[in-house]
Amino acid sequence: MELKNIDNKKVYLITGAAGFIGMHLSIRLLKAGCTVVGLDNINDYYDVNLKHSRLSILRDYGNFIFHKADLTDKNYLENIFKEQKINIVVNLAAQAGVRYSIENPDAYIQSNIVGFANILEMCRHYKVDHLLYASSSSVYGANKKIPFSIEDQVDNPVSLYAATKKSNELMAHTYSHLYKVPTTGLRFFTVYGPYGRPDMAYFSFTKAIMEDKPIKVFNNGDMYRDFTYIDDIVDGITKLVENSKALDENTKDLPYKIYNIGNNKPEKLMDFINAIEQAVGKEAIKEYHPMQPGDVYQTYADVDNLIEDIGFQPDTPLQRGIADFVSWYLTGFKK
């Protein structure tokens, strides 16, 4: 998608730039001529070689500046804001993963709470134009009402990861209310595609099928996810950036917005697995397991307000998106 209304004279800070969404968003902005300051701590939650591979692509652009740093290092963060004159922040850095939050809760408090508080403080004191930040569909917890709407109550998280993301939304609301910092929270729904995260099911399923190893199918396969292709996610984020001034004017009393950003079409887990099998050309060896702690039965995004505000329209069929991922996996990742 060509960025027609982007202000490429502004400086964009993308935290989590070596991450999956961060890399793809950075490329879109860099191609539009924007200056992108990328920040990432390159932690070892998953294979750091994949993160370095993403970074090597970004470093080919002369308008990309990278800082290896952690959001919890407030002094380092402040120096970036002072030196780079940041205009727009897209905060994608976070400790990800629902199941891992059960094993290592401290990582989530530091990165997702302390780190986000530091970002808010920088945006407050350095008067940024806008802060967009990653929330998650996990905030809906075990919500049985579908599709999930931003009007729904989200006060009952079922994982610490979800609790930290809900906390981010509350913290952003406070800064929008007290200091008029324009903030937009994005509740992502199961993003997938090339250069994706190895801890995500589609990645581990593909790897296991290729290696003739069994895959774990939770809740005996009776689960649904609103799988959203990475290009559709990036389209939504960049449209929000392009239209941020108009959106802020409409919410000037409280410059705070929350959006679901998903495909608006939940797919059955077994159909998802079948799409991978077809793309790989091999049937999976399946091991069926009960639901895991912290998991939810179904995710389904109501994106009506995103459609109304920016014309968001995801249009990547699951089969095509999975085929693109598998093609990348076989040629660009698998050694």
Disulfide bonds with the S-S distance in Angstrom:
none
